[in-house]
Amino acid sequence: MTIPPLFLETFSPRGILTVEVMCNLGVIYYSFLTGLQINLDNILRAQRKATTIAISGVIIPLIMGCALYSIHRKTFKPDKGEFMELNLPKAYLLWSLSLTVTGFPVLAQILANLKLLYTELGRSALDAAKISDTYSWLLFMFLVPFTINDYKGIYTVLSIVVFVGASVLLVRPFLTRIIDRRMDEGEEWNDMNLLMVLMGTLLCAYITDVLGAHSISGAFVFGLILPHSKFAEVMMSSVNDFASGVVIPLFFAGSGMRMNLGVVFNGENWVYTVLLIVLLCTPKIISTLVATYFYGISVRDGVGLGLLLNTKGVMALVILNIAWDRSILRSSSYTIIASSLVLMTMISSIIINLAYKPTKRYERNKLRTIQNLRLDAELRILACVHNGPNARSMVHLLEGFKASRVSPLHVFVLYLIELTTHGGFLLINHMEDQNLEPQKLTQTQAELEYISNTFDELAEVNDAIRVDTFSVMSSYATIHEDVVSAADEKRTSLILLPFHKQLNAQGSMEIFNSAASYRDINQNMINVSPCSLGIFVDRDMGSLFQPNFQILTLFIGGPDDREALAVAWRLAAYSGVQVSLVRMLLYDEAAEVNQSANVEVEDQQGMLSQSIDKEKHEELDEEYVNSFRLRAMNNEDTITYSEREVHVGEDIPALLNDLDQIGYNLYIVGHGKGRNSMVFSRFLEWCDFPELGVIGNLLVSDNFSSKSSVLVVHQYGYGGMVFGNNHESTRSLSNNNVQV
């Protein structure tokens, strides 16, 4: 075999050998992980539609691939230095076989990035790709041996059948029993256990190599027979970074270096080359259109499904590398088919993003704030959680929102799951049936079940409370888009987000695991939230049903503070809960206005720069507070009102220290957008957590000795949030009163 000049320029001959060994090792482990991601039980229970699409996506590309290769041989004028392809049956087979491949893990990642994972198109593509990928592996194991061993290939195939049968029927039950027992007993998987699994992968790869098949076949089968549970997540987190993040890119680079673009895009052949590459992208699309026609799927969705199934993975390049290493395909043939595979994967996501980018706009909810929501309307809250502790703390907060038949509460729970480097595996498991035995659940599935059960307890206490639990997996950089879509679709009035710090055993706030990214989500949500937003800082608040539960609301003025007071009113409906409102009156230096503070508000037509009407807001504040004071007079046992004066900036932390001596369980404060005070502007400059506002920062600060939980409220329609055409004028508390 002739080594391409680019190889010689980049690596020395000894270096090439080292890189190829590393690449082959990486491909073996990548194949093992691919098998680990496929649930054999779900493949056997697959729906007829997905199976039909998968079978069509294998047979038709095989036939069309052979036809296109025949056209290529007769039409393309080879370069003078190229060898003639003498073993035509092998060339036809490997050329066509590469077109049948669908990169299942790659497709799952693309669907998540395009926000199509939970759509009908995304689910159909994932189901079909899962089966198609399995069939491609079977074809690879049973057809490729004939290209390696010629007439002896039949013996290799028979040996592989015995190997696969023994692995599934004998080895799989044995390993499953051992691994499940260790998982049930809660034993940690140490380095030695992981090493044994990796050695088992190499052993299976060696066996299939000795039998005459490709080594990755054994690695794939070994991954396929291992338990599809928490163990699989452990292996993915241990091996995936090395295989996918380090070695596979080298393998891709090596495959790219073998391409000779100068030969296929020369003066005589470039038109033909472009046309052939385009035609090579069509077999999957045509096969999908044929299959979907019988199930009443529209042509548009059929084409979209075909484009998604055109996504290629590592196996397609492995097939081409076999053809290259054994001189089955000449340089021009290899370059054309490899170029088409790259083009398929690139353009598929681009076209799908343009054609299927979520553009559904739900009817704008007029009641996107608690303040504007009448008492006899259903209160809809979207509670976002990252883990079990978040779920428990959210339940404690939500149980305080009194629900009745007149004013029911509907809680939508959204479990946010980060899509990591081995997220393809998590996505696949996440989309599969989760009604499994506890020991067969992955860690993510088990946590989702725990979260669902935790929130179900909330509905069991009160028939007027409904709870629906959902989950979404995406990159933390874009997961806020999924939250916004969920809030829009469910027409919620309040979104609750957990603070990125949690209470540790020593009683201080600490960032656990990847919780630092939670803060980015919260900050993104402040700018795009379609309704009011609350960030909950839990300091082991406990249940609101505990005796003498005390809530303090600090009111300075502005829309956020009015929204915070509206939330406090909702929580004040329960007997036994004591609500105190402390109004901070600004005088002297504290009352100085920051003239440079202008609020940029974005409406649906564009950017609208306006100056907040200070007098109007003061009027609304007075009306809202007076309504509270009126009701406080009739409920002196559970509701109190007081005023405190603030003259200079130093008075604010001093006042908070005095109030904290009382021992409140929960502070409810507004973020403070719309305040043009010089004092608060200066405080914001040194705030560690701008998303909490000035008061929230002081209460959460390590320098502040408070042990109380804090809920920071952002009202929709002001500051960074979006004005809507249907945004209603602020109502007084008298229209949103609570029966106490």
NORSUL-V824084 format. One record per residue. RES is the residue in one small letter. PHI is phi in radians with two decimals (none if undefined). Layout:
# NORSUL-V824084
res:phi
RES:PHI
RES:PHI
This chain:
# NORSUL-V824084
res:phi
m:none
t:-1.45
i:-1.46
p:-1.02
p:-1.00
l:-1.10
f:-1.10
l:-1.13
e:-1.28
t:-1.57
f:-2.25
s:-1.36
p:-0.96
r:-1.18
g:-1.16
i:-1.07
l:-1.08
t:-1.10
v:-1.12
e:-1.14
v:-1.10
m:-1.09
c:-1.10
n:-1.10
l:-1.13
g:-1.12
v:-1.15
i:-1.07
y:-1.25
y:-1.13
s:-1.14
f:-1.06
l:-1.17
t:-1.09
g:-1.10
l:-1.16
q:-1.42
i:-1.70
n:-1.52
l:-1.07
d:-1.09
n:-1.22
i:-1.11
l:-1.23
r:-1.79
a:-1.12
q:-1.26
r:-1.12
k:-1.08
a:-1.12
t:-1.15
t:-1.10
i:-1.09
a:-1.16
i:-1.13
s:-1.07
g:-1.26
v:-1.80
i:-1.22
i:-1.12
p:-1.06
l:-1.09
i:-1.18
m:-1.16
g:-1.09
c:-1.11
a:-1.14
l:-1.20
y:-1.18
s:-1.10
i:-1.10
h:-1.08
r:-1.11
k:-1.43
t:-1.77
f:-1.30
k:-1.65
p:-1.19
d:-1.25
k:-1.05
g:-1.48
e:-1.49
f:-1.42
m:-1.49
e:-1.41
l:-1.52
n:-1.61
l:-1.16
p:-1.00
k:-1.17
a:-1.12
y:-1.02
l:-1.13
l:-1.21
w:-1.02
s:-1.27
l:-1.10
s:-1.14
l:-1.37
t:-1.45
v:-1.31
t:-2.19
g:-1.37
f:-1.01
p:-1.09
v:-1.14
l:-1.10
a:-1.04
q:-1.16
i:-1.13
l:-1.07
a:-1.17
n:-1.17
l:-1.52
k:1.06
l:-1.97
l:-1.08
y:-1.76
t:-1.55
e:-1.09
l:-1.10
g:-1.12
r:-1.13
s:-1.11
a:-1.12
l:-1.18
d:-1.11
a:-1.18
a:-1.15
k:-1.06
i:-1.30
s:-1.05
d:-1.12
t:-1.13
y:-1.11
s:-1.10
w:-1.14
l:-1.11
l:-1.08
f:-1.08
m:-1.22
f:-1.79
l:-1.91
v:-1.06
p:-0.94
f:-1.23
t:-1.46
i:-1.70
n:-2.00
d:0.94
y:-1.21
k:-1.43
g:-1.06
i:-1.11
y:-1.21
t:-1.10
v:-1.09
l:-1.08
s:-1.15
i:-1.15
v:-1.06
v:-1.12
f:-1.09
v:-1.14
g:-1.06
a:-1.14
s:-1.14
v:-1.31
l:-1.52
l:-1.94
v:-1.25
r:-1.04
p:-1.06
f:-1.15
l:-1.17
t:-1.08
r:-1.11
i:-1.19
i:-1.18
d:-1.10
r:-1.14
r:-1.15
m:-1.17
d:-1.12
e:-1.43
g:1.29
e:-1.29
e:-1.39
w:-1.56
n:-1.55
d:-1.09
m:-1.16
n:-1.10
l:-1.14
l:-1.10
m:-1.10
v:-1.14
l:-1.13
m:-1.16
g:-1.09
t:-1.09
l:-1.14
l:-1.11
c:-1.13
a:-1.10
y:-1.15
i:-1.07
t:-1.18
d:-1.17
v:-1.15
l:-1.24
g:1.85
a:-1.70
h:-1.33
s:-1.10
i:-1.21
s:-1.11
g:-1.15
a:-1.11
f:-1.12
v:-1.09
f:-1.10
g:-1.16
l:-1.18
i:-1.55
l:-1.33
p:-1.02
h:-1.64
s:-2.54
k:-1.05
f:-1.01
a:-1.09
e:-1.14
v:-1.07
m:-1.16
m:-1.07
s:-1.19
s:-1.53
v:-1.87
n:-1.08
d:-1.06
f:-1.26
a:-1.22
s:-1.49
g:-1.56
v:-2.04
v:-1.46
i:-1.04
p:-1.01
l:-1.11
f:-1.10
f:-1.09
a:-1.10
g:-1.10
s:-1.14
g:-1.18
m:-1.17
r:-1.38
m:-1.32
n:-2.06
l:-1.16
g:-1.11
v:-1.29
v:-1.47
f:-1.95
n:-1.38
g:-1.03
e:-1.47
n:-1.89
w:-1.16
v:-1.13
y:-1.07
t:-1.07
v:-1.07
l:-1.10
l:-1.17
i:-1.07
v:-1.12
l:-1.13
l:-1.17
c:-1.46
t:-1.63
p:-0.95
k:-1.12
i:-1.17
i:-1.12
s:-1.10
t:-1.21
l:-1.06
v:-1.11
a:-1.22
t:-1.26
y:-1.02
f:-1.36
y:-1.96
g:1.23
i:-1.47
s:-1.10
v:-1.07
r:-1.05
d:-1.23
g:-1.13
v:-1.14
g:-1.07
l:-1.13
g:-1.12
l:-1.09
l:-1.16
l:-1.26
n:-1.32
t:-1.10
k:-1.79
g:-2.13
v:-1.17
m:-1.06
a:-1.06
l:-1.26
v:-1.08
i:-1.06
l:-1.18
n:-1.18
i:-1.08
a:-1.11
w:-1.25
d:-1.09
r:-1.75
s:0.94
i:-1.46
l:-1.93
r:-1.37
s:-1.02
s:-1.16
s:-1.13
y:-1.06
t:-1.13
i:-1.16
i:-1.21
a:-1.16
s:-1.09
s:-1.16
l:-1.13
v:-1.12
l:-1.11
m:-0.98
t:-1.17
m:-1.24
i:-1.34
s:-1.03
s:-1.17
i:-1.16
i:-1.15
i:-1.10
n:-1.11
l:-1.28
a:-1.49
y:-2.11
k:-1.00
p:-0.95
t:-2.09
k:-1.14
r:-1.98
y:-1.29
e:-1.00
r:-1.05
n:-1.35
k:-1.25
l:-1.78
r:-1.70
t:-2.39
i:-1.18
q:-1.07
n:-1.48
l:-1.51
r:-1.27
l:-1.14
d:-1.57
a:-1.78
e:-1.24
l:-1.60
r:-1.96
i:-2.20
l:-1.78
a:-1.79
c:-1.70
v:-2.36
h:-1.92
n:-2.81
g:-1.07
p:-1.00
n:-1.02
a:-1.10
r:-1.11
s:-1.18
m:-1.14
v:-1.09
h:-1.07
l:-1.28
l:-1.25
e:-1.16
g:-1.42
f:-1.37
k:-1.11
a:-2.10
s:-2.53
r:-1.12
v:-1.30
s:-2.26
p:-1.27
l:-2.08
h:-2.08
v:-1.81
f:-1.84
v:-1.68
l:-2.10
y:-1.50
l:-1.62
i:-2.07
e:-1.37
l:-1.56
t:-1.76
t:-1.13
h:-1.83
g:-1.19
g:-0.99
f:-1.10
l:-1.09
l:-1.06
i:-1.09
n:-1.17
h:-1.11
m:-1.49
e:-1.50
d:-1.04
q:-1.85
n:-1.47
l:-2.06
e:-1.15
p:-0.93
q:-1.27
k:-1.69
l:-1.39
t:-1.30
q:-1.07
t:-1.14
q:-1.12
a:-1.13
e:-1.20
l:-1.09
e:-1.13
y:-1.11
i:-1.08
s:-1.09
n:-1.14
t:-1.11
f:-1.30
d:-1.11
e:-1.06
l:-1.12
a:-1.27
e:-1.21
v:-1.30
n:-2.45
d:-1.17
a:-1.47
i:-1.87
r:-1.97
v:-2.26
d:-2.16
t:-1.88
f:-2.24
s:-2.52
v:-2.49
m:-2.07
s:-2.87
s:-1.10
y:-1.09
a:-1.23
t:-2.20
i:-1.17
h:-1.10
e:-1.14
d:-1.20
v:-1.13
v:-1.08
s:-1.08
a:-1.13
a:-1.15
d:-1.14
e:-1.14
k:-1.50
r:0.99
t:-1.47
s:-1.80
l:-2.62
i:-1.94
l:-1.90
l:-2.14
p:-1.40
f:-1.18
h:-1.34
k:-1.88
q:-2.19
l:-1.31
n:-1.67
a:-1.14
q:-1.48
g:1.56
s:-1.91
m:-1.44
e:-2.51
i:-1.61
f:-1.79
n:0.86
s:-1.65
a:-1.15
a:-1.04
s:-1.26
y:-1.06
r:-1.13
d:-1.08
i:-1.09
n:-1.06
q:-1.16
n:-1.14
m:-1.16
i:-1.03
n:-1.44
v:-2.19
s:-1.03
p:-1.52
c:-2.72
s:-1.13
l:-2.37
g:-2.23
i:-1.84
f:-1.80
v:-1.77
d:-1.66
r:-2.04
d:1.00
m:-1.12
g:1.38
s:-1.33
l:-1.25
f:-1.44
q:-1.19
p:-1.06
n:1.00
f:-1.26
q:-2.07
i:-2.08
l:-2.07
t:-1.97
l:-1.69
f:-2.10
i:-1.92
g:2.45
g:1.90
p:-1.09
d:-1.11
d:-1.19
r:-1.17
e:-1.17
a:-1.07
l:-1.17
a:-1.11
v:-1.14
a:-1.05
w:-1.06
r:-1.09
l:-1.33
a:-1.35
a:-1.24
y:-1.44
s:-1.20
g:1.72
v:-1.57
q:-1.79
v:-2.01
s:-2.07
l:-1.96
v:-1.98
r:-1.69
m:-1.61
l:-1.67
l:-1.61
y:-2.32
d:0.92
e:-1.04
a:-1.15
a:-1.61
e:-1.10
v:-1.61
n:-1.50
q:-1.16
s:-1.46
a:-1.47
n:-1.97
v:-1.74
e:-1.64
v:-2.06
e:-1.85
d:-1.85
q:-1.27
q:-1.69
g:2.62
m:-1.49
l:-2.17
s:-1.72
q:-2.49
s:-1.67
i:-1.12
d:-1.32
k:-1.05
e:-1.13
k:-1.11
h:-1.17
e:-1.10
e:-1.14
l:-1.14
d:-1.05
e:-1.06
e:-1.10
y:-1.21
v:-1.18
n:-1.09
s:-1.10
f:-1.13
r:-1.08
l:-1.09
r:-1.32
a:-1.11
m:-1.12
n:-1.60
n:-2.41
e:-1.14
d:-1.29
t:-2.06
i:-2.27
t:-2.28
y:-2.37
s:-2.62
e:-2.20
r:-2.28
e:-1.65
v:-2.23
h:-1.85
v:-2.31
g:-1.04
e:-1.16
d:-1.22
i:-1.19
p:-1.11
a:-1.13
l:-1.12
l:-1.11
n:-1.09
d:-1.11
l:-1.16
d:-1.21
q:-1.13
i:-1.23
g:1.52
y:-1.20
n:-1.44
l:-2.54
y:-1.73
i:-2.09
v:-2.31
g:-1.48
h:-1.13
g:1.90
k:-1.12
g:1.67
r:-1.44
n:-1.81
s:-1.38
m:-1.09
v:-1.09
f:-1.21
s:-1.11
r:-1.21
f:-1.07
l:-1.10
e:-1.14
w:-1.94
c:-1.16
d:-1.30
f:-2.24
p:-1.00
e:-1.16
l:-1.67
g:1.32
v:-1.17
i:-1.13
g:-1.06
n:-1.08
l:-1.10
l:-1.23
v:-1.61
s:-1.01
d:-1.13
n:-1.34
f:-1.75
s:-1.45
s:-1.16
k:-1.96
s:-1.48
s:-1.37
v:-2.36
l:-2.06
v:-1.76
v:-1.92
h:-1.97
q:-1.46
y:-1.14
g:1.85
y:-2.34
g:1.12
g:-1.34
m:-1.46
v:-1.66
f:-1.29
g:-1.96
n:-1.10
n:-1.70
h:-1.13
e:-1.55
s:-1.14
t:-1.12
r:-1.69
s:-1.42
l:-1.13
s:-1.12
n:-1.56
n:-2.31
n:-1.29
v:-2.12
q:-1.38
v:-2.25
